[in-house]
């Protein structure tokens, strides 16, 4: 069986696995971006800080002062 066929068979049998941690699609995106430049443990802290600051939505993040975002993801 070729790799693509195997993936398709597994997907048909088990469906999406949601292996990337995140409560919302936007949280997954933010985590993916942040993990490009830091260890996952720091990404988890940054996401927790963004949630605490109520910034983990596209609109709120877009309108937040840069200083507040920097403080949350430091």
C-alpha positions as CSV (number, residue, x, y, z in Angstrom):
1,X,0.0,0.0,0.0
2,X,1.3,3.4,-0.9
3,X,1.6,6.1,1.8
4,X,-1.2,8.2,0.3
5,X,-3.5,5.1,0.2
6,X,-2.6,4.3,3.8
7,X,-3.4,7.9,4.9
8,X,-6.7,7.8,3.1
9,X,-7.6,4.4,4.6
10,X,-6.8,5.6,8.1
11,X,-8.7,8.8,7.7
12,X,-11.7,7.0,6.4
13,X,-11.6,4.6,9.4
14,X,-10.7,7.0,12.2
15,X,-11.5,10.5,10.9
16,X,-9.5,13.6,11.8
17,X,-7.4,13.1,14.9
18,X,-7.1,16.8,16.1
19,X,-3.6,16.1,17.2
20,X,-2.6,19.7,17.4
21,X,-3.6,21.1,20.7
22,X,-6.0,24.1,20.7
23,X,-9.5,24.9,21.7
24,X,-10.3,26.9,18.5
25,X,-8.9,27.1,15.0
26,X,-7.4,30.5,15.8
27,X,-5.6,29.2,18.8
28,X,-4.1,26.5,16.6
29,X,-2.9,29.1,14.1
30,X,-1.4,31.3,16.9
31,X,0.3,28.2,18.3
32,X,1.7,27.3,14.9
33,X,3.1,30.7,14.3
34,X,4.6,31.0,17.8
35,X,6.2,27.6,17.7
36,X,8.3,28.7,14.7
37,X,10.5,30.7,17.0
38,X,10.4,29.1,20.4
39,X,10.0,25.9,22.4
40,X,6.5,24.4,22.8
41,X,6.6,25.0,26.5
42,X,7.0,28.7,25.9
43,X,4.2,28.6,23.3
44,X,1.9,27.1,25.9
45,X,2.7,29.9,28.4
46,X,2.2,32.6,25.7
47,X,-1.2,31.1,24.7
48,X,-2.2,31.0,28.4
49,X,-1.2,34.6,28.8
50,X,-3.1,35.7,25.7
51,X,-6.2,33.9,27.0
52,X,-5.7,35.6,30.4
53,X,-5.4,39.0,28.7
54,X,-8.5,38.1,26.6
55,X,-6.6,38.6,23.4
56,X,-7.0,35.2,21.8
57,X,-9.4,36.2,19.0
58,X,-8.5,37.7,15.7
59,X,-10.4,41.0,16.3
60,X,-9.0,41.5,19.8
61,X,-5.5,40.6,18.8
62,X,-5.6,42.9,15.8
63,X,-6.8,45.9,17.9
64,X,-4.5,45.3,20.9
65,X,-1.6,47.6,21.5
66,X,1.7,46.0,20.4
67,X,3.1,46.4,23.9
68,X,0.2,44.3,25.4
69,X,0.8,41.5,22.9
70,X,4.6,41.6,23.5
71,X,4.0,41.3,27.3
72,X,1.7,38.3,26.7
73,X,4.0,36.4,24.5
74,X,7.3,37.2,26.1
